[in-house]
């Protein structure tokens, strides 16, 4: 009786442990692609939102008017708009309390924006550790399935007197499929993790640059209000 060398046939003929390894790797691969698609959409949306907000911010619009407009839809604010609303809100609050101490006003508003920045970055980095974990562990899981399958093949080979290549090939093939599936799950995860990490760093840099520029504007406004007072 000839062994079925197709992928499905090898899977059905595999031992229970190797089947579990293959199913685990399949699940990790599906989870990896789900995260990749979701993170790609989120990062693309974050970059578009940042460009759109910067265009509006530097168009010369009145900051009070912009703050009121964004505050009316605060639940939908994210990225730079969230940083702006948080910083300007804290600036306005502290100006009423410490209007004659610009340093205190600026320090408070900057700290508020730092907290908002951390929250925004946390959103962007969600599930990235999962990609790193899948990328680093999947090859070893596949290798474990391969070692187990080959070990079983040689045990079965030792139990017969006249061994042939046709008897060993299916077992070795099913074992190697586990390694292939491990690489299939790991390679996209590693590539996506490196790419997304770089994109998050670029977004973080753009957010940090905006914070510094916005802080400079608030700094000038704080001292201007102090002189007028």
Secondary structure, 3 states (H helix, E strand, C coil): CCCCCCHHHHHHHCCHHHHHHHHHHHHHHHHHHHHHHHHHHHHHHHHHHHHHHHHHHCCCCCHHHHHHHHHCCHHHCCCHHHHHHHHHHHHHHHHHHHCCCHHHHHHHHHHHHHHHHHHHHHHHHCCHHHHHHHHHHHHHHHHHHHHHHHHHHHHHHHCCCCCCHHHHHHHHHHHHHHHHHHHHHHHHHHHHHHHHHHHHHHHHHHHHHHHHHHHHHHHHHHHHHHHHC
